[in-house]
């Protein structure tokens, strides 16, 4: 199962600050999938964070960890981190 939502991705691109470093960026934020697209594309709010190019690179370099991004999403969405992970794993299993 793939969940593709270009409108949601655009919403994350249009945010005005990086969700990690809080730097104000008025153009060019990048939506990052916490659980990778290769594991099944899930364009859902609880699987995305808006990152500046520097922080996005640090995530892919292993400097910023998935658990830290999940914490940001949990606070933003008002949902416990373990519930977010369970929902993502549930949706990924459905796609098989």
C-alpha angles and dihedrals in degrees: 000000000000124000108200118182113168091175091058091047089052090051089057091047089054097054113117102225140035111258091219107043096019091226111157109245118174097189135020106035111157125220108229122200108224090204104041127255089236089066089057123306109263111175094183127134095246091054096051138076128178111235135178116238092260095052092042089056091048091053091053090045091054095247094115112046130221091238090058091052090048089055090055091050093046091055093043094049097036090234128124113257094237091055090053092051092047092051093049092048090047092053092045091053090052091059093061 
